[in-house]
Amino acid sequence: MQLSDPEQNTARAIFNQRMASEVDLEAVDVFAALEPLGAAGQVQVFMALFWTFGAKVGAMKQRTGIE
């Protein structure tokens, strides 16, 4: 998957915001970051977030041996 710089920067910012938060993010938390992107850009951001989170969880499971 190829992302343009705005989509990649937005996905990174949202991912880092979630990692720094003790609770799940709400729509209001990410609205300002997503608003400048078009519908296609927003979909790309969410696909990148799902992939990144999945990779992080997979790596944690492999490292700790959790099934």
Backbone hydrogen bonds, N-H to C=O, Kabsch-Sander energy under -0.5 kcal/mol:
donor,donor_aa,acceptor,acceptor_aa,energy
8,Q,4,S,-2.6
9,N,5,D,-2.9
10,T,6,P,-2.1
11,A,7,E,-2.7
12,R,8,Q,-2.4
13,A,9,N,-2.4
14,I,10,T,-2.5
15,F,11,A,-2.6
16,N,12,R,-2.6
17,Q,13,A,-2.2
18,R,14,I,-2.4
19,M,15,F,-2.3
20,A,16,N,-1.8
21,S,17,Q,-0.7
21,S,18,R,-0.6
29,D,26,E,-1.1
30,V,26,E,-0.8
30,V,27,A,-0.9
31,F,27,A,-1.4
34,L,30,V,-2.1
35,E,31,F,-2.5
37,L,34,L,-1.5
42,Q,38,G,-2.4
43,V,39,A,-2.1
44,Q,40,A,-2.1
45,V,41,G,-2.2
46,F,42,Q,-2.2
47,M,43,V,-2.5
48,A,44,Q,-2.4
49,L,45,V,-2.4
50,F,46,F,-2.6
51,W,47,M,-2.3
52,T,48,A,-2.8
53,F,49,L,-2.8
54,G,50,F,-2.4
55,A,51,W,-2.5
56,K,52,T,-2.2
57,V,53,F,-2.7
58,G,54,G,-2.7
59,A,55,A,-2.3
60,M,56,K,-2.2
61,K,57,V,-2.6
62,Q,58,G,-2.4
63,R,59,A,-2.4
64,T,60,M,-2.4
65,G,61,K,-2.0
66,I,61,K,-0.7
